[in-house]
Amino acid sequence: MGHPCVEGRSPVNPEGGVGRPEQAPVRRGPWVYAVVVIAAAVALVPFAGGRLGVHPNLVLVFLVLMPAADLLTGYLLAQQFLAHGRPTTLTLAGIYLFSSLVMTAYAVAFTRSQASGAGPSWSEVRAPLLGWVVVAGFPVLVAAVPARRHDLARGRRPAAVAIMAVAAVASAATVAGAVAGGSAGLPPLYQNGSATAAGRVLYGVAVPVIAVSLLAVARDLRRRPEVERWVVVAISASLATAVLTLVAPRYSVGFYAARTALLVSSAVVLTALIAETAGLYRRLSAAHDELHSAHRELSRRAEHLTTANRELEAADVWKSDILAALSHEINQPLAVISACAEELSHDWDSITDDERRTSAETLGRRVDDLLDMAAHLLALCRAERGDIRTRPAVLPVDRMLTRLVDNLSRQARQRVDADFGPPGAAVWADPVHTHQVLINFVTNAVKYSPGAVHVSATLNDTGTMVLFAVSDEGNGVPPDFVAHLFDRFTQADGAGAARTGAGFGLYLSRLLTEANHGALWYEAVVPHGSRFVLALPSAPGGAPAMARLAHADGAVTGRAE
């Protein structure tokens, strides 16, 4: 029999369904072939009786190739059913498997009829009757299968294939057994190589039955998918075989032509199958490439989402750290302010002027602490966004340190000792940023260490950097904390440990220093104490140095103060 090809893509149903077979145009190829085969068979009828040589080997080749073709067709149709789930496709697979098995039984019977010593029933009844079942039974079974539209659930498809295979094998075994066991009472269909009256009646009935089956299949062909439409090729070959067998004896022109029509039909359908399979493979390959591209795009977007998620997590940590640091550090100055305010409001008449002045000064210092904290926080928020905009200039060291000392409170100035460094020394940096870093070093030293605080400025060995050092006589920083001293919102805890306010003063100092192409670090002082060092590019020679450093550093980076 013929072999249907793999189902192609179904068009979109305008009523909302996808892939409805009745919406797809019917290809002309199967119909053209069917008309050509039937017309050729009819035209060959006048010459069909011409005797040719007896070539049993050619018949054996046909008997091997035809069952193999039908078996392959049934297998591929079963695979189509597993992919798409149409019960009609599964039924066709069962019919092809049935045809292959009956054809195998026919091959055994025909071979047995050619063997010496075989009874006449093999060549006169059994083999012809099995051949008639193959030629006429296939179209009738196909026409009896309606073009159902529903699909079987994916989980039930393997079981359905197994049931179909068992049913096909059982049906073929039943037919072959009935023909082999019940042929004794049947009249001969062939005698001396030619059809008897019974044989002509049998094939005379087969011709209109096959023709009606072909018309029935043609009527609902538009409702079938492409994989099922090539069945008309197989039915047309059966019709041509029935016509030629009716008028031609064995080993005649019609005998060989009928088997050639069946074999060529299988080749045509298998060629169409290969073409459809190749097209399906190309579509699958293109779909795979599209999926691969989509996967790469999704992976890229997933990486972006992961990066954004990390940034959001970092921002959340930043927010939590700020809230934690502020809630911890703001309590002390607020408590002092509250206590001083309460003392002044309740005990104003009972305290001396000096006590009032002391409370007012304490209020002022604590308010200044809060203002400094707010200024640091605002600068740090800008720095975290990467918006530190530097405005470098030549800054004489002596003027910088003079301004630094002058901006200290009276009590702090009494404890700070400044060494103005080499005469004429200058740095190339942003004046606001430089002052902010140094004032943070000094105020930390005044707050968290007793005794004097020493500020000095020196040149490094090459004269390219000016080193500002702020030293105190406190307990220093614990060794295991030095590595995290300039991290965000970190501060050493424990008795006698150096503290850094809310934990973002040194972190902000590091950001500002890096924006000005400098460096800062901590050094322990023996036997006790701390030294914080700020290194900034020197600017010897004033304006020429500024031009040289501007060329070396490039354009000023766009960041906010």
VOGU-3710 file (C-alpha; in Angstrom, 3 decimals, decimal comma):
1> mghpcvegrs> 0,000/0,000/0,000  0,962/3,674/-0,146  2,479/5,596/2,727  1,109/8,908/4,080  3,588/11,636/4,684  4,302/13,560/7,849  1,768/16,165/8,829  2,711/19,736/7,981  1,731/22,940/9,727  -1,994/23,602/9,872
11> pvnpeggvgr> -3,300/27,084/9,247  -5,184/29,152/11,769  -8,904/28,616/11,918  -10,670/31,960/11,521  -13,306/30,766/13,971  -10,748/30,539/16,708  -9,397/26,972/16,425  -5,819/26,357/15,443  -4,876/23,724/12,920  -8,362/22,633/11,839
21> peqapvrrgp> -7,788/20,347/8,799  -10,875/21,580/6,953  -9,310/25,035/6,733  -6,170/23,792/4,946  -6,101/23,579/1,123  -5,786/20,078/-0,322  -2,588/19,505/-2,249  -2,981/18,390/-5,860  -0,088/15,922/-5,810  -1,983/12,917/-4,401
31> wvyavvviaa> -4,924/13,496/-6,722  -2,768/13,879/-9,816  -0,988/10,636/-9,028  -4,266/8,815/-8,323  -5,793/9,933/-11,640  -2,637/8,985/-13,564  -2,458/5,492/-12,009  -6,145/4,729/-12,596  -6,019/6,093/-16,167  -2,890/4,066/-16,928
41> avalvpfagg> -4,540/0,888/-15,601  -7,642/1,450/-17,709  -5,538/2,194/-20,817  -3,528/-0,984/-20,224  -6,591/-3,255/-20,069  -6,539/-4,180/-23,804  -2,914/-5,278/-23,494  -3,045/-6,740/-19,991  -3,449/-10,335/-21,138  -0,181/-10,460/-23,029
51> rlgvhpnlvl> 1,988/-13,242/-21,667  5,474/-12,489/-20,324  8,157/-14,694/-18,915  7,790/-16,288/-15,506  10,019/-14,366/-13,049  9,318/-15,587/-9,506  12,300/-13,636/-8,207  10,667/-10,347/-9,214  7,538/-11,366/-7,354  9,635/-12,244/-4,294
61> vflvlmpaad> 11,205/-8,788/-4,365  7,722/-7,293/-4,416  6,620/-9,585/-1,580  9,548/-8,384/0,549  9,327/-4,661/-0,215  5,571/-4,209/0,148  5,196/-5,564/3,725  8,294/-3,617/4,748  6,850/-0,399/3,278  3,508/-0,899/5,015
71> lltgyllaqq> 5,219/-1,726/8,293  7,339/1,451/8,070  4,234/3,460/7,214  2,387/2,114/10,232  5,320/2,895/12,516  5,639/6,501/11,290  1,901/7,050/11,574  2,079/5,819/15,154  4,833/8,362/15,812  2,644/11,066/14,293
81> flahgrpttl> -0,144/10,040/16,632  2,178/10,251/19,633  3,072/13,790/18,553  -0,393/15,098/17,595  -2,867/12,699/19,236  -5,421/12,282/16,386  -7,280/8,958/16,779  -7,724/8,764/12,975  -3,978/8,760/12,496  -3,630/5,935/15,014
91> tlagiylfss> -6,355/3,934/13,248  -4,574/4,367/9,910  -1,380/3,141/11,543  -3,253/0,023/12,665  -4,647/-0,523/9,158  -1,168/-0,298/7,640  0,165/-2,739/10,231  -2,720/-5,100/9,477  -2,008/-4,809/5,738  1,681/-5,527/6,304
101> lvmtayavaf> 0,937/-8,674/8,287  -1,643/-9,966/5,796  0,786/-9,194/2,970  3,388/-11,259/4,831  0,911/-14,135/5,041  0,248/-13,724/1,307  3,982/-13,886/0,628  4,210/-17,138/2,600  1,216/-18,588/0,744  2,536/-17,524/-2,663
111> trsqasgagp> 5,952/-18,954/-1,947  4,334/-22,151/-0,726  2,270/-22,361/-3,933  5,458/-22,232/-6,005  7,093/-25,032/-4,036  7,002/-28,531/-5,457  4,622/-30,824/-3,681  2,302/-28,059/-2,517  -1,385/-28,768/-2,832  -3,522/-26,852/-5,357
121> swsevrapll> -5,321/-25,022/-2,566  -2,247/-22,858/-1,974  -2,087/-21,483/-5,498  -5,785/-21,678/-6,349  -7,450/-20,489/-3,105  -5,271/-19,372/-0,238  -2,769/-17,110/-1,964  -5,386/-15,422/-4,233  -7,774/-14,930/-1,325  -5,089/-13,318/0,855
131> gwvvvagfpv> -4,131/-11,077/-2,068  -7,763/-10,051/-2,450  -7,941/-9,193/1,292  -4,920/-6,930/0,907  -6,158/-5,199/-2,262  -9,819/-4,764/-1,298  -9,682/-4,806/2,471  -7,329/-1,828/2,854  -9,576/0,742/1,037  -12,673/-0,468/2,869
141> lvaavparrh> -11,027/-0,148/6,273  -9,714/3,328/5,450  -13,127/4,518/4,222  -14,715/3,240/7,425  -12,526/5,489/9,569  -14,170/8,912/10,131  -12,010/12,030/10,146  -12,347/12,759/13,858  -11,202/16,167/15,025  -10,537/15,658/18,710
151> dlargrrpaa> -7,116/14,716/20,059  -6,287/12,084/22,624  -4,658/13,185/25,873  -0,877/12,935/25,776  -0,630/10,629/28,763  -2,928/8,029/27,163  -1,234/7,895/23,750  1,413/5,203/24,440  -1,258/2,883/25,815  -3,446/3,541/22,760
161> vaimavaava> -0,545/2,629/20,430  -0,002/-0,620/22,301  -3,704/-1,488/22,070  -3,696/-0,672/18,352  -0,694/-2,926/17,702  -2,265/-5,830/19,589  -5,568/-5,379/17,736  -3,831/-5,257/14,336  -1,796/-8,378/15,028  -4,833/-10,233/16,334
171> saatvagava> -6,942/-9,211/13,318  -4,271/-10,254/10,824  -3,738/-13,563/12,587  -7,482/-14,202/12,579  -7,812/-13,467/8,856  -4,760/-15,511/7,925  -5,931/-18,404/10,087  -9,424/-18,285/8,642  -8,089/-18,332/5,078  -5,644/-21,139/5,824
181> ggsaglpply> -8,153/-23,263/7,710  -11,334/-22,562/5,749  -10,092/-22,784/2,194  -11,044/-26,466/1,740  -14,700/-25,668/1,088  -14,091/-22,683/-1,216  -14,099/-22,872/-5,007  -10,742/-22,219/-6,750  -10,089/-18,613/-7,662  -7,268/-19,392/-10,074
191> qngsataagr> -6,692/-22,393/-12,343  -3,712/-22,795/-14,640  -2,628/-19,235/-13,845  -5,911/-17,583/-14,889  -8,843/-16,381/-12,830  -11,844/-18,659/-12,599  -15,434/-17,469/-12,640  -15,357/-17,214/-8,845  -12,163/-15,229/-9,015  -13,606/-12,848/-11,594
201> vlygvavpvi> -16,724/-12,385/-9,465  -14,560/-11,695/-6,412  -12,489/-9,038/-8,171  -15,548/-7,799/-10,051  -17,026/-6,964/-6,655  -13,719/-5,513/-5,449  -13,482/-2,886/-8,214  -16,683/-0,931/-7,348  -16,066/-1,417/-3,625  -12,621/0,145/-3,918
211> avsllavard> -14,000/2,935/-6,131  -16,718/3,734/-3,597  -14,124/3,685/-0,802  -11,971/6,139/-2,751  -14,932/8,500/-3,199  -15,830/8,217/0,489  -12,293/9,110/1,526  -12,232/11,952/-1,014  -15,418/13,419/0,444  -13,880/14,095/3,849
221> lrrrpeverw> -10,288/14,556/2,675  -10,378/18,291/3,394  -11,087/17,532/7,048  -7,990/15,382/7,327  -4,505/16,705/8,069  -1,742/16,351/5,517  -0,449/13,169/7,121  -3,685/11,341/6,245  -4,374/12,739/2,759  -1,803/10,699/0,917
231> vvvaisasla> -3,922/7,637/1,617  -5,677/8,290/-1,734  -2,450/7,214/-3,444  -2,634/3,800/-1,781  -6,327/3,404/-2,638  -5,728/4,388/-6,264  -3,012/1,734/-6,504  -5,435/-0,844/-5,045  -8,070/0,127/-7,604  -5,586/-0,210/-10,467
241> tavltlvapr> -4,463/-3,594/-9,140  -8,047/-4,866/-8,890  -8,816/-3,767/-12,467  -5,704/-5,385/-13,917  -6,087/-8,574/-11,863  -9,666/-8,919/-13,135  -8,569/-9,065/-16,802  -5,015/-10,427/-16,674  -3,645/-13,907/-15,846  -0,515/-14,570/-13,812
251> ysvgfyaart> 2,825/-13,539/-15,247  1,185/-11,336/-17,847  1,556/-7,665/-18,639  -1,299/-6,812/-16,286  0,091/-9,060/-13,515  3,457/-7,301/-13,479  1,896/-3,872/-14,050  -0,405/-4,278/-11,027  2,480/-5,113/-8,711  4,590/-2,362/-10,235
261> allvssavvl> 1,776/0,121/-9,530  1,665/-0,951/-5,881  5,440/-0,755/-5,521  5,764/2,598/-7,294  2,909/3,975/-5,181  4,827/3,037/-2,051  7,926/4,733/-3,462  5,977/7,901/-4,284  4,446/8,123/-0,837  7,725/7,336/0,898
271> taliaetagl> 9,399/10,080/-1,159  6,681/12,487/-0,040  7,241/11,274/3,510  10,957/12,012/3,273  10,222/15,470/1,875  7,737/16,222/4,647  10,126/14,856/7,263  12,915/17,051/5,911  10,610/20,051/6,026  9,571/19,172/9,553
281> yrrlsaahde> 13,216/18,867/10,540  13,954/22,295/9,043  11,055/23,792/10,960  12,157/22,099/14,145  15,716/23,302/13,580  14,501/26,853/12,994  12,310/26,619/16,081  15,282/25,304/18,047  17,391/28,234/16,885  14,617/30,633/17,869
291> lhsahrelsr> 14,302/28,963/21,248  18,068/29,119/21,691  18,049/32,822/20,851  15,117/33,364/23,183  16,966/31,438/25,892  20,033/33,636/25,430  17,858/36,734/25,611  16,117/35,427/28,719  19,496/34,605/30,254  20,700/38,122/29,485
301> raehlttanr> 17,582/39,623/31,013  17,879/37,285/33,979  21,427/38,539/34,525  20,158/42,113/34,357  17,400/41,267/36,812  19,920/39,578/39,077  22,137/42,647/38,942  19,167/44,910/39,613  18,106/42,654/42,463  21,585/42,829/43,976
311> eleaadvwks> 21,497/46,601/43,654  18,095/46,693/45,326  19,346/44,423/48,087  22,399/46,636/48,522  20,142/49,698/48,634  17,964/47,981/51,211  21,025/47,148/53,298  22,198/50,745/52,859  18,848/52,024/54,086  18,817/49,636/57,023
321> dilaalshei> 22,390/50,544/57,934  21,602/54,253/57,834  18,514/53,835/59,989  20,361/51,622/62,447  23,338/53,968/62,645  21,236/57,095/63,008  18,866/55,560/65,546  21,891/54,575/67,632  23,963/57,727/67,303  21,196/60,319/67,385
331> nqplavisac> 20,024/59,198/70,806  23,053/60,534/72,687  22,956/64,157/71,479  19,172/64,221/71,725  19,322/62,932/75,289  21,861/65,611/76,215  19,797/68,323/74,495  16,685/67,128/76,323  18,475/67,104/79,684  19,969/70,580/79,179
341> aeelshdwds> 16,668/71,994/78,004  14,884/70,509/81,010  17,522/71,884/83,369  17,282/75,353/81,872  13,480/75,404/81,841  12,941/73,994/85,328  15,973/75,206/87,257  16,649/78,546/85,617  16,194/80,518/88,825  18,202/78,124/90,973
351> itdderrtsa> 21,339/77,753/88,831  24,188/80,208/88,374  25,044/82,123/85,220  28,080/79,881/84,637  25,853/76,796/84,837  23,402/78,376/82,406  26,284/79,223/80,039  27,639/75,688/80,299  24,242/74,174/79,497  23,807/76,541/76,546
361> etlgrrvddl> 27,267/75,638/75,225  26,458/71,952/75,605  23,225/72,496/73,709  25,143/74,243/70,941  27,759/71,490/70,687  25,129/68,779/70,493  23,168/70,686/67,883  26,427/71,079/65,944  26,922/67,305/66,234  23,480/66,730/64,732
371> ldmaahllal> 24,144/69,242/61,954  27,475/67,585/61,173  25,756/64,223/61,111  23,113/65,517/58,688  25,776/67,112/56,461  27,773/63,875/56,406  24,680/61,883/55,598  23,738/64,190/52,719  27,258/64,045/51,296  27,334/60,284/51,717
381> craergdirt> 24,045/59,834/49,840  25,478/61,789/46,935  28,702/59,818/47,063  26,825/56,493/47,046  25,176/57,512/43,762  28,601/58,173/42,292  27,886/61,912/42,034  31,058/63,319/43,607  31,984/66,336/41,495  35,492/67,582/42,268
391> rpavlpvdrm> 36,698/71,125/41,694  40,464/70,787/42,171  42,657/73,783/42,844  46,160/74,548/44,157  45,801/74,598/47,959  48,719/75,910/50,028  49,253/73,588/52,996  49,747/76,367/55,586  46,463/78,037/54,631  44,603/74,744/54,729
401> ltrlvdnlsr> 45,808/73,872/58,215  45,223/77,426/59,466  41,639/77,226/58,259  41,313/73,785/59,820  42,391/75,011/63,281  40,316/78,174/63,046  37,157/76,134/62,426  37,583/74,146/65,613  35,800/75,000/68,830  37,723/76,903/71,505
411> qarqrvdadf> 38,117/73,772/73,639  39,348/71,747/70,655  41,858/74,410/69,590  43,440/74,199/73,019  44,237/70,509/72,425  45,318/70,643/68,771  48,942/71,225/67,792  49,530/71,954/64,081  52,781/71,635/62,076  52,351/73,535/58,811
421> gppgaavwad> 54,938/71,488/56,899  57,536/72,558/54,325  57,336/76,195/53,209  55,483/76,617/49,926  53,998/73,109/49,954  50,659/72,858/48,157  48,238/70,148/47,026  46,078/69,750/43,925  42,627/68,825/45,295  39,122/70,018/45,969
431> pvhthqvlin> 39,298/72,455/48,926  35,890/71,506/50,354  36,603/67,797/50,220  40,068/68,184/51,712  38,777/70,280/54,597  35,935/67,810/55,236  38,300/64,830/55,477  40,777/66,590/57,751  38,115/68,076/60,027  36,623/64,583/60,382
441> fvtnavkysp> 40,016/63,191/61,438  40,581/65,966/63,967  37,084/65,978/65,509  37,223/62,178/65,895  40,595/62,468/67,637  39,287/65,204/69,951  36,111/63,300/70,772  37,439/59,815/71,363  40,924/60,278/72,775  42,333/62,182/75,759
451> gavhvsatln> 45,358/64,445/75,636  46,802/66,419/72,759  46,078/65,971/69,081  48,902/66,594/66,608  48,334/67,633/62,983  51,282/67,630/60,581  52,044/67,874/56,855  55,056/66,353/55,079  56,153/65,442/51,572  56,728/61,814/50,574
461> dtgtmvlfav> 60,142/60,660/49,349  59,482/61,577/45,721  57,808/64,889/46,523  54,722/63,958/44,492  52,362/63,580/47,449  51,641/65,633/50,561  50,932/63,513/53,651  48,583/64,982/56,270  48,751/63,085/59,579  46,393/63,466/62,554
471> sdegngvppd> 47,751/61,728/65,670  46,154/61,263/69,078  47,044/59,625/72,386  44,043/57,330/72,709  43,852/53,541/72,885  44,000/53,063/69,133  41,973/50,735/66,932  41,793/46,994/67,675  44,077/45,140/65,223  41,311/42,876/63,971
481> fvahlfdrft> 39,178/45,904/63,090  41,777/47,904/61,123  40,859/46,168/57,820  37,235/47,375/58,172  37,968/50,841/59,514  36,995/52,650/56,308  34,045/50,395/55,411  30,513/51,683/55,376  28,745/51,941/58,767  31,409/50,106/60,735
491> qadgagaart> 32,777/51,131/64,088  34,817/49,385/66,714  32,980/48,430/69,901  34,263/47,568/73,321  35,879/49,377/76,154  38,626/51,705/75,155  38,088/51,174/71,447  38,322/53,988/68,982  34,933/55,096/67,748  33,993/56,783/64,498
501> gagfglylsr> 30,661/58,403/65,243  27,748/56,988/63,274  30,073/54,799/61,271  30,005/56,743/58,011  32,501/59,568/58,619  35,582/57,543/57,674  33,731/55,826/54,863  32,779/59,215/53,405  36,372/60,383/53,859  37,571/57,444/51,776
511> llteanhgal> 35,115/58,224/48,960  36,110/61,894/48,880  39,817/61,055/48,955  39,532/58,578/46,083  37,599/61,144/44,051  40,585/63,496/44,434  43,113/60,796/43,405  44,469/60,482/46,900  44,735/57,817/49,577  44,165/57,497/53,302
521> wyeavvphgs> 45,113/54,899/55,868  45,488/54,212/59,575  48,686/53,652/61,555  49,009/52,463/65,125  51,191/54,638/67,389  53,550/52,935/69,850  53,019/52,595/72,789  49,457/53,785/72,300  47,485/56,113/70,097  46,258/56,421/66,510
531> rfvlalpsap> 47,433/58,157/63,372  45,199/58,804/60,376  47,033/59,795/57,202  45,632/61,600/54,153  47,808/61,611/51,002  46,992/64,088/48,213  48,865/64,983/45,016  51,289/67,825/45,578  51,250/70,917/43,403  54,768/72,428/43,484
541> ggapamarla> 55,079/75,510/41,354  51,430/76,551/41,592  49,791/77,041/38,183  52,282/74,913/36,140  51,751/72,053/38,538  47,984/72,463/38,232  48,233/72,225/34,441  50,492/69,161/34,636  48,229/67,339/37,066  45,105/68,241/35,076
551> hadgavtgra> 46,704/66,697/31,962  47,729/63,587/33,903  44,382/63,033/35,626  42,181/63,856/32,611  38,895/65,645/32,793  37,368/65,978/36,220  34,971/63,129/36,899  31,292/64,102/37,081  30,328/63,547/40,705  28,567/65,705/43,273
561> e> 30,152/67,138/46,372
//
